Amino acid sequence: MKPTGSFSSSRCGRCWREAQKQGATADWAAKQSGRAGRATLLRVFERNGMPCGEIEHVFTVGGGNRYVLPFCRTGDGTWKVAF
C-alpha cells in the first residue's frame, strides 16, 4: 500500500506527528466552518519502511462523522494518507 494525498490539517496533526506517541491528542477549530474536533493517535507502526500512525478524528462542534485514517511519512518528509 502506498501513501496518497497530503495531510493538510496540520493544526490537528502536528502534535502527534512530533510526539509519535500513542494516545497523543490535539484539538482543532476551524473559524470559517465553525467546526471543531479532536485528533488522537491510536497507534504507531511502520509500513514499507515508513513511520506511520493511525489517527482518529472526532468532531466536537458543528457535526460530522468520526473517522480513522492511517498516515505515513514519506521520504521527502511529508505526511500522507496511506491506504
URTATA-V412670 format. One record per pair of residues at least 4 apart in sequence whose C-alpha atoms are under 6 Angstrom apart, sorted by sequence separation. I is the first residue (numbers start at 0). J is the second residue. D is the distance in whole Angstrom. If there is no record, write none. Layout:
i/j/d
I/J/D
I/J/D
//
This chain:
i/j/d
9/13/5
15/19/5
29/33/6
45/49/5
72/76/6
73/77/6
29/34/5
45/50/5
58/63/6
72/77/5
28/34/6
45/51/5
72/78/4
28/35/4
44/51/5
71/78/5
15/23/5
27/35/6
43/51/6
57/65/5
71/79/6
27/36/5
43/52/4
56/65/6
70/79/5
26/36/6
42/52/6
56/66/5
70/80/4
14/25/6
26/37/4
42/53/5
55/66/6
69/80/6
70/81/5
25/37/6
41/53/6
55/67/4
69/81/5
25/38/5
40/53/6
41/54/6
54/67/5
11/25/5
24/38/6
40/54/5
54/68/5
24/39/4
39/54/6
53/68/6
11/27/6
23/39/6
39/55/5
53/69/4
23/40/5
38/55/6
52/69/6
22/40/5
38/56/5
52/70/5
21/40/5
22/41/6
37/56/6
51/70/5
21/41/6
37/57/5
51/71/4
21/42/5
36/57/5
50/71/6
36/58/4
50/72/6
35/58/6
36/59/5
49/72/6
35/59/5
35/60/5
34/60/5
11/38/6
34/61/5
6/78/6
6/79/5
5/79/4
4/79/5
3/79/6
4/80/6
2/79/5
3/80/5
2/80/5
3/81/6
2/81/4
1/81/6
0/82/6
//
